[in-house]
Amino acid sequence: MLDKEILEQIRLLGAEDSSFQESLLSAFHEQMRAGLARLQDCAEAGHMGELQAIAHRLRGSCLNMGAVALASLLEQLETPLVAPNPRECARQLAEIAATWDMTRDALHAYFS
């Protein structure tokens, strides 16, 4: 779920400043919260191009934070959809949301 090497690099970057990790996690959480809501809106409106662009941005943030399982799921949404399947998209978004919940908890536990 998490890449421990990346998490350790983040920990080392913030070794001198105790607020660094907290600030980084807070920014990541806010970006994910807003991004996941926007993904849902795009899926419901059928805006697949925008959905793919948002998934791409979120995936990059996840990789930077070591959230590799979540990044992998987001990568699936980046694939161009010739004929979007609303049911499959809804399933993927539900899986992403559940994985985000687990990832958020795991990040908090790691940096606590």
C-alpha positions, -999 to +999 in steps of 0.1 A: +000+000+000+028+024+009+064+027-004+084+027+028+115+041+011+096+072+000+081+076+034+115+074+050+128+101+026+099+123+036+107+117+073+144+126+067+134+158+048+114+169+078+139+158+105+148+194+113+113+208+112+086+189+131+058+208+113+071+197+078+055+163+077+023+176+093+021+203+067+028+180+038+002+154+050-023+181+054-018+195+019-019+159+005-051+152+023-068+184+011-057+177-025-071+142-023-103+152-007-110+179-033-097+157-062-118+127-052-149+149-051-141+163-085-136+128-099-170+119-087-185+151-103-168+144-136-180+108-137-215+118-130-214+145-157-197+123-182-166+145-185-142+117-191-113+139-204-114+160-173-117+129-151-085+115-167-066+147-162-076+148-125-067+112-120-033+119-136-026+148-112-037+128-082-016+098-092+015+119-094+008+133-059+002+098-046+035+086-060+053+115-044+038+106-010+045+069-014+009+059-018+016+033-045-016+013-042-038+044-046-016+056-075-021+022-093-059+026-090-058+061-103-037+050-132-066+029-144-087+060-147-061+077-168-066+052-196-086+068-224-122+055-224-135+050-259-170+040-246-172+050-209-190+025-188-207+044-159-211+013-138-174+004-141-164+040-134-185+041-103-169+008-092-134+021-097-142+054-078-156+034-049-125+013-048-103+044-050-123+060-021-119+029+001-082+027-007-078+064+001-094+058+035-069+030+043-040+050+028-048+081+049-049+060+081-016+042+072+001+076+065-011+089+098+001+058+116+035+060+099+042+096+107+028+095+143 
